[in-house]
Amino acid sequence: MLSVYEGFFSGGARIVHSDVVLGLQEGDQQHRVLSLHGEVHREATRQRMEDDACYRSLTAAGVGVTSLGRVFPASGDPATFTGPELADTARATAEADVILSLKEQPLRLLNQAGLPRRPVVVCLHRSDPENQGAALGELKAAIADGRVVACVCCAESTRAAYEAAGIPAELLHVIPNGVDLLRFRPDAARRLALRASLEIPAAAPVVVFAARYDAMKNVPLFLRAAREWLEREPDAHVLMCGAGMTAANPGLDADIETAFGPRRSLTDRVHLLGVRHDMESVYAGADVVALTSSWGEAAPLCLVEGMMCGAVPVATDVGDSAAIVAGHGFVTPPDPTAIARAWTEAAAARTALAPALTASRERFSRTRMIASYATLLDWVAAGAAARPAPAQPPAS
């Protein structure tokens, strides 16, 4: 199996897909990864492939990872590839039985004429196909050409959105995201250690916002809610982590200035943590995991990881967020006052909601997710057209 990535940069889709590759590699499948870019500059962060946690996990497990060596952003047409780049891609694809495209963007490479024809499975992780530039057109072209034989949707909202955008329903297979339940779990020692490292009192209410600095995440809305919450909760703290969530990001600094204004002193209790590789500790140290996104989300990984560590989810109604949160947390309108009020309620309800979070763990299991991927890929490798499609995972 060959997975093709646009690049190694911070984001839930790359984390999930890399974990799937690791899980399948542990079984009887052999996997390699080809990345279009070796370095990505986005979210006010320089992200080199070799520094990325997913890259390091894959290579440590024996998964071969290579890159075309591109840097993003770059001058010129990103859909134009050189002879050496196409030769490297041809060698990589020739050795594969099945190709997995992480999201639809790599199809601009895989659709190039002259490459070995292998069945392609596209892994879709958003709920706004019309907001992906030329990528939807590349997906439709690959389907019309017969290259794409299946699409994995991480959420029901993804399946519905792509079907509405014209992707044949029979190609869309829903496999919900899952996480490593041994890693993501409530842990009192991690909770105390994380709080001690940030000088946060053990009893203080804490909200964590795990997101890259991107417009879809609606960071300004989160910050307005944070100001209201910190004003009404004098002991509370807020954690912000992800690419661009640092004081070195001028965009984030401007957002903070706009949201807090003359109450900038409240930001003494806002901790900008940037990219973290110990999210299990960050979530364990929090009482609430927040999502304020406006569009694009499908099955936000932060909600699942946070919930499995005991943090109560509070989310806007985007993608499958409401279905994930149902019975475990709170769904809010995109209003800072309502969000701040829900954070207070969620922090107070953490102990009462713990049994429901514990009971939902199997539903969000990495083992379940990887088994579903393995079934689908085995079916594709055996000749998708020759057999009925594998059964869809049961609806949650």
VODO-654977 format. One line per field, with one value per residue (C-alpha): residue in three letters; y, x, z; chain. Coordinates in Angstrom, 3 decimals. Example, Ala and Ser with C-alpha at 12.3 -4.5 7.8 and 13.67 -1.06 7.14 Angstrom:
2
r <- (ALA|SER)
yy <- (-4.500|-1.060)
xx <- (12.300|13.670)
zz <- (7.800|7.140)
c <- (A|A)
END
This chain:
396
r <- (MET|LEU|SER|VAL|TYR|GLU|GLY|PHE|PHE|SER|GLY|GLY|ALA|ARG|ILE|VAL|HIS|SER|ASP|VAL|VAL|LEU|GLY|LEU|GLN|GLU|GLY|ASP|GLN|GLN|HIS|ARG|VAL|LEU|SER|LEU|HIS|GLY|GLU|VAL|HIS|ARG|GLU|ALA|THR|ARG|GLN|ARG|MET|GLU|ASP|ASP|ALA|CYS|TYR|ARG|SER|LEU|THR|ALA|ALA|GLY|VAL|GLY|VAL|THR|SER|LEU|GLY|ARG|VAL|PHE|PRO|ALA|SER|GLY|ASP|PRO|ALA|THR|PHE|THR|GLY|PRO|GLU|LEU|ALA|ASP|THR|ALA|ARG|ALA|THR|ALA|GLU|ALA|ASP|VAL|ILE|LEU|SER|LEU|LYS|GLU|GLN|PRO|LEU|ARG|LEU|LEU|ASN|GLN|ALA|GLY|LEU|PRO|ARG|ARG|PRO|VAL|VAL|VAL|CYS|LEU|HIS|ARG|SER|ASP|PRO|GLU|ASN|GLN|GLY|ALA|ALA|LEU|GLY|GLU|LEU|LYS|ALA|ALA|ILE|ALA|ASP|GLY|ARG|VAL|VAL|ALA|CYS|VAL|CYS|CYS|ALA|GLU|SER|THR|ARG|ALA|ALA|TYR|GLU|ALA|ALA|GLY|ILE|PRO|ALA|GLU|LEU|LEU|HIS|VAL|ILE|PRO|ASN|GLY|VAL|ASP|LEU|LEU|ARG|PHE|ARG|PRO|ASP|ALA|ALA|ARG|ARG|LEU|ALA|LEU|ARG|ALA|SER|LEU|GLU|ILE|PRO|ALA|ALA|ALA|PRO|VAL|VAL|VAL|PHE|ALA|ALA|ARG|TYR|ASP|ALA|MET|LYS|ASN|VAL|PRO|LEU|PHE|LEU|ARG|ALA|ALA|ARG|GLU|TRP|LEU|GLU|ARG|GLU|PRO|ASP|ALA|HIS|VAL|LEU|MET|CYS|GLY|ALA|GLY|MET|THR|ALA|ALA|ASN|PRO|GLY|LEU|ASP|ALA|ASP|ILE|GLU|THR|ALA|PHE|GLY|PRO|ARG|ARG|SER|LEU|THR|ASP|ARG|VAL|HIS|LEU|LEU|GLY|VAL|ARG|HIS|ASP|MET|GLU|SER|VAL|TYR|ALA|GLY|ALA|ASP|VAL|VAL|ALA|LEU|THR|SER|SER|TRP|GLY|GLU|ALA|ALA|PRO|LEU|CYS|LEU|VAL|GLU|GLY|MET|MET|CYS|GLY|ALA|VAL|PRO|VAL|ALA|THR|ASP|VAL|GLY|ASP|SER|ALA|ALA|ILE|VAL|ALA|GLY|HIS|GLY|PHE|VAL|THR|PRO|PRO|ASP|PRO|THR|ALA|ILE|ALA|ARG|ALA|TRP|THR|GLU|ALA|ALA|ALA|ALA|ARG|THR|ALA|LEU|ALA|PRO|ALA|LEU|THR|ALA|SER|ARG|GLU|ARG|PHE|SER|ARG|THR|ARG|MET|ILE|ALA|SER|TYR|ALA|THR|LEU|LEU|ASP|TRP|VAL|ALA|ALA|GLY|ALA|ALA|ALA|ARG|PRO|ALA|PRO|ALA|GLN|PRO|PRO|ALA|SER)
yy <- (0.000|3.513|6.571|9.948|13.025|16.662|17.193|16.602|19.453|19.729|18.625|15.964|14.298|13.576|12.268|9.920|8.657|8.101|6.125|4.033|3.294|2.293|0.006|-1.650|-2.075|-3.986|-6.475|-8.239|-5.167|-3.359|0.437|3.291|7.038|9.584|13.274|15.979|18.523|18.180|21.495|23.481|27.083|27.661|28.761|31.096|27.993|26.422|22.686|20.393|16.810|15.386|17.343|16.136|13.718|11.623|11.297|10.188|7.641|6.161|5.857|4.465|1.697|0.837|2.598|4.028|7.761|9.709|13.181|14.960|17.669|20.519|23.528|25.076|27.736|27.941|29.992|28.488|26.233|23.637|21.246|21.186|18.442|17.977|14.906|13.740|14.226|12.127|9.479|9.240|8.979|6.308|4.182|4.537|3.742|0.810|-0.968|-0.600|-2.754|0.011|3.760|5.809|9.549|11.528|13.914|14.781|17.293|14.683|13.654|16.516|14.338|10.924|12.118|12.840|10.900|8.033|6.915|3.216|2.533|1.290|1.431|4.604|5.019|8.666|9.412|12.385|14.375|17.501|18.430|21.264|19.767|22.933|24.892|22.912|24.830|22.552|19.409|18.415|18.625|16.412|13.872|13.812|13.446|10.525|8.814|9.330|7.883|4.822|5.480|6.073|2.948|4.017|6.989|6.722|9.344|9.945|11.220|11.016|14.747|14.055|11.362|13.560|16.582|14.704|12.863|16.231|17.499|14.745|11.888|8.524|7.207|3.674|4.912|6.569|4.396|5.849|4.826|7.073|8.312|6.366|6.896|4.793|4.159|3.157|6.564|8.724|8.019|9.855|9.977|11.717|11.780|13.390|15.859|17.018|17.098|19.202|21.684|21.896|22.602|25.568|26.687|26.030|25.115|21.569|22.724|25.467|24.984|24.583|24.771|23.456|24.606|22.306|23.683|25.048|28.784|28.711|30.723|27.652|27.208|30.680|31.647|35.144|33.556|31.324|34.293|36.364|33.441|33.070|36.715|36.353|33.102|34.403|37.502|35.433|32.634|34.277|30.976|29.630|29.002|28.527|26.380|26.987|24.511|23.740|25.207|28.994|29.047|30.914|34.476|34.570|34.554|38.203|37.181|35.492|38.431|40.788|38.523|38.517|42.309|42.659|40.192|41.327|45.017|46.846|43.512|42.165|41.295|38.386|36.730|35.959|32.912|32.099|29.642|29.556|26.115|25.785|22.288|19.669|16.034|15.077|15.843|13.002|15.021|18.325|16.837|14.980|18.293|19.990|19.927|21.047|20.560|23.365|23.626|26.882|26.055|27.687|25.276|22.411|20.090|16.477|14.433|16.735|14.688|17.089|16.262|12.517|12.672|15.139|13.110|9.923|11.760|12.865|16.415|17.428|18.506|21.831|22.397|24.433|22.469|21.763|18.457|15.466|17.437|17.341|13.555|13.078|15.341|14.009|12.623|13.556|17.352|20.505|21.970|25.761|28.448|30.570|33.112|33.930|34.382|31.063|29.331|30.780|29.734|26.205|25.954|26.720|24.115|21.558|22.016|21.620|18.487|16.731|14.217|13.544|12.959|10.679|7.416|8.354|9.171|5.860|3.930|5.476|4.421|1.367|3.504|5.670|2.830|2.887|-0.912|-0.617|2.041|0.104|-3.128|-1.285|0.166|-3.265|-4.820|-2.135|-2.235|-6.034|-5.781|-3.212|-5.235|-8.364|-6.556|-4.196|-4.812|-8.573|-8.672|-6.870|-3.923|-4.648|-3.839|-0.323|0.103|0.310|3.813|5.208)
xx <- (0.000|1.181|-0.238|0.232|0.256|0.198|2.725|3.555|2.046|0.002|-3.612|-6.101|-6.380|-2.635|-2.678|-5.594|-4.240|-0.747|-2.245|-4.219|-1.025|0.742|-2.122|-2.295|1.487|1.177|-1.032|-0.253|-0.097|3.055|2.810|4.886|4.241|5.034|4.771|4.492|6.151|9.179|8.550|5.374|5.015|1.504|-0.288|2.684|4.824|7.672|6.988|9.750|8.798|11.631|10.467|6.864|5.605|3.695|6.804|8.842|6.233|5.967|9.694|10.290|7.798|9.614|7.256|9.253|8.604|9.893|9.188|9.232|11.083|8.723|8.334|4.902|4.078|6.202|6.194|4.709|1.758|1.432|-0.280|2.747|5.270|8.806|10.129|12.124|9.078|6.912|9.635|9.823|6.028|5.970|8.470|6.524|3.139|4.463|5.432|1.947|-1.160|-3.427|-2.864|-4.395|-4.729|-4.857|-7.672|-8.268|-5.443|-2.769|-4.945|-3.436|-0.298|-1.969|-4.068|-0.952|-0.846|1.599|1.683|1.107|-2.586|-3.399|-6.746|-6.935|-8.823|-9.341|-9.589|-11.907|-11.771|-13.876|-17.504|-17.042|-15.971|-16.895|-14.390|-11.316|-10.220|-9.647|-9.540|-13.181|-12.655|-9.580|-11.618|-14.379|-11.828|-10.140|-13.499|-14.481|-11.129|-11.646|-8.644|-10.635|-12.523|-13.564|-13.646|-13.367|-15.449|-14.517|-18.023|-21.616|-21.475|-18.578|-20.515|-23.596|-21.615|-19.669|-22.756|-24.509|-21.479|-21.877|-19.706|-21.476|-22.958|-21.677|-18.077|-18.546|-17.706|-18.021|-15.317|-15.506|-12.297|-10.887|-8.060|-5.632|-7.568|-4.424|-2.900|-6.015|-7.552|-8.173|-4.913|-4.647|-0.841|-0.707|-3.380|-1.400|1.909|0.501|-1.061|2.091|4.190|1.919|1.459|-2.284|-3.932|-5.232|-8.842|-8.928|-11.342|-9.410|-10.567|-8.348|-8.599|-6.606|-6.602|-4.323|-4.513|-6.976|-10.092|-12.333|-11.481|-12.924|-10.197|-11.716|-14.954|-13.015|-11.087|-14.230|-15.722|-12.463|-12.576|-16.134|-15.299|-12.132|-13.996|-16.683|-14.357|-11.464|-9.605|-10.037|-7.313|-7.354|-4.910|-4.428|-2.319|-1.679|0.250|0.291|-0.928|2.131|3.056|5.248|2.156|1.228|-2.245|-3.032|-1.607|-3.905|-6.881|-6.059|-5.757|-9.131|-10.881|-9.404|-8.657|-8.326|-8.694|-5.429|-4.356|-6.810|-4.457|-2.117|-4.379|-4.245|-1.431|-0.186|1.389|1.951|2.350|2.446|3.396|1.853|-1.787|-2.861|-1.391|-2.870|-6.363|-6.012|-5.132|-8.288|-11.927|-13.381|-12.319|-13.679|-14.453|-15.692|-15.335|-17.603|-17.270|-15.299|-15.138|-16.205|-15.330|-13.008|-10.211|-9.827|-13.335|-12.699|-9.226|-10.360|-13.439|-11.423|-9.138|-12.108|-12.564|-16.174|-16.703|-18.356|-18.732|-20.488|-22.820|-20.524|-19.939|-20.591|-19.771|-23.315|-23.510|-20.115|-21.003|-24.549|-24.904|-21.326|-21.218|-22.773|-23.548|-23.649|-24.603|-21.688|-22.185|-19.406|-21.764|-23.489|-20.129|-18.689|-21.813|-21.549|-17.892|-18.919|-21.692|-19.382|-16.632|-19.184|-20.646|-17.308|-17.718|-21.381|-20.617|-17.620|-19.656|-21.142|-17.693|-16.358|-19.250|-18.569|-14.930|-15.437|-17.327|-14.219|-11.688|-8.650|-8.949|-12.428|-11.269|-8.231|-10.207|-12.696|-9.887|-8.270|-11.533|-12.033|-8.442|-8.435|-11.601|-10.006|-6.792|-8.782|-10.591|-13.351|-15.490|-15.540|-17.183|-19.894|-18.707|-17.882|-20.555|-20.540|-19.722|-22.898|-24.247|-23.381)
zz <- (0.000|-0.803|0.935|-0.762|1.472|0.426|3.202|6.846|8.843|12.000|11.617|12.634|9.215|9.088|12.653|11.956|8.635|10.002|12.881|10.392|8.457|11.663|12.637|9.230|9.193|12.464|10.597|7.338|5.094|3.979|3.720|2.343|2.247|-0.478|0.443|-2.207|0.082|2.292|4.029|4.617|5.799|7.128|10.300|10.882|11.423|9.464|9.445|8.130|7.329|9.438|12.503|12.316|14.973|12.414|10.229|13.223|14.322|10.829|10.234|13.723|12.899|9.669|7.269|4.373|3.883|0.874|-0.498|-3.824|-1.913|-2.692|-0.397|0.200|-0.730|-3.852|-7.026|-10.155|-10.838|-8.036|-10.468|-12.801|-12.065|-13.334|-15.078|-12.037|-9.784|-12.082|-12.330|-8.522|-8.353|-11.059|-9.153|-5.910|-7.456|-9.503|-6.297|-4.759|-5.074|-3.761|-3.377|-0.582|-1.157|2.090|1.140|-2.486|-2.988|-3.925|-6.885|-8.892|-8.891|-9.179|-12.150|-14.233|-17.498|-17.798|-14.169|-13.439|-12.985|-9.514|-7.663|-5.585|-2.306|-1.311|2.412|2.955|6.191|5.635|5.132|2.604|-0.747|-2.621|-0.503|-1.563|-4.647|-7.636|-5.484|-6.034|-9.791|-9.487|-7.510|-10.105|-12.911|-11.141|-10.646|-14.287|-15.358|-13.187|-10.952|-7.751|-6.684|-3.164|-0.803|2.972|4.792|8.421|9.212|8.042|7.295|4.911|3.087|2.757|1.551|-1.109|-2.338|-2.653|-4.586|-7.177|-5.918|-6.510|-3.269|-3.888|-3.639|-0.241|2.781|6.298|8.779|11.870|13.464|16.395|18.863|20.886|24.085|25.973|25.243|25.519|28.904|32.176|34.117|37.486|37.429|33.987|35.082|38.081|36.186|33.334|35.729|37.817|34.708|33.876|37.489|37.367|40.704|40.933|41.493|38.821|35.883|32.617|28.980|26.182|22.560|20.254|16.718|14.048|13.413|10.529|9.680|9.805|13.511|14.294|16.737|17.249|18.499|20.863|22.240|22.800|24.722|26.648|27.730|29.031|30.794|32.451|33.608|35.307|36.525|38.428|38.958|35.425|32.835|29.057|27.050|23.306|21.355|17.707|14.800|15.080|18.671|19.931|20.857|17.730|15.485|14.749|13.568|16.866|18.804|16.885|17.583|21.293|21.338|19.615|21.919|25.242|24.596|27.916|29.761|28.339|31.888|31.727|29.240|32.122|32.412|28.678|27.920|24.314|23.943|20.183|18.720|21.475|21.174|24.525|23.857|26.126|29.016|27.836|27.591|30.903|32.536|31.233|32.314|28.979|25.358|23.163|19.453|17.896|14.191|11.618|8.687|7.203|10.203|9.820|12.923|14.898|16.437|19.367|20.611|20.548|22.101|24.759|25.678|26.015|28.494|30.584|29.280|28.616|24.970|24.139|20.397|17.762|15.496|12.547|10.752|13.015|16.182|17.554|17.122|18.794|21.719|22.257|25.777|26.650|26.519|25.116|21.686|21.485|18.989|17.679|20.446|22.962|25.904|25.269|24.832|28.048|29.952|28.516|29.608|33.184|33.044|31.458|34.038|36.834|35.194|34.588|37.409|36.590|32.897|33.521|33.391|30.001|28.624|29.928|28.386|24.956|24.725|22.494|19.968|19.475|19.435|17.137|16.870|15.379|12.905|11.699|11.294|9.064|6.934|6.616|5.420|2.795|1.528|1.334|-0.753|-3.074|-3.409|-4.301|-7.105|-6.037|-9.104|-8.599|-5.175|-3.205|-1.155|2.506|5.046|6.440|10.163|12.235|12.782|16.196)
c <- (A|A|A|A|A|A|A|A|A|A|A|A|A|A|A|A|A|A|A|A|A|A|A|A|A|A|A|A|A|A|A|A|A|A|A|A|A|A|A|A|A|A|A|A|A|A|A|A|A|A|A|A|A|A|A|A|A|A|A|A|A|A|A|A|A|A|A|A|A|A|A|A|A|A|A|A|A|A|A|A|A|A|A|A|A|A|A|A|A|A|A|A|A|A|A|A|A|A|A|A|A|A|A|A|A|A|A|A|A|A|A|A|A|A|A|A|A|A|A|A|A|A|A|A|A|A|A|A|A|A|A|A|A|A|A|A|A|A|A|A|A|A|A|A|A|A|A|A|A|A|A|A|A|A|A|A|A|A|A|A|A|A|A|A|A|A|A|A|A|A|A|A|A|A|A|A|A|A|A|A|A|A|A|A|A|A|A|A|A|A|A|A|A|A|A|A|A|A|A|A|A|A|A|A|A|A|A|A|A|A|A|A|A|A|A|A|A|A|A|A|A|A|A|A|A|A|A|A|A|A|A|A|A|A|A|A|A|A|A|A|A|A|A|A|A|A|A|A|A|A|A|A|A|A|A|A|A|A|A|A|A|A|A|A|A|A|A|A|A|A|A|A|A|A|A|A|A|A|A|A|A|A|A|A|A|A|A|A|A|A|A|A|A|A|A|A|A|A|A|A|A|A|A|A|A|A|A|A|A|A|A|A|A|A|A|A|A|A|A|A|A|A|A|A|A|A|A|A|A|A|A|A|A|A|A|A|A|A|A|A|A|A|A|A|A|A|A|A|A|A|A|A|A|A|A|A|A|A|A|A|A|A|A|A|A|A|A|A|A|A|A|A|A|A|A|A|A|A|A|A|A|A|A|A|A|A|A|A|A|A|A|A|A|A|A|A)
END
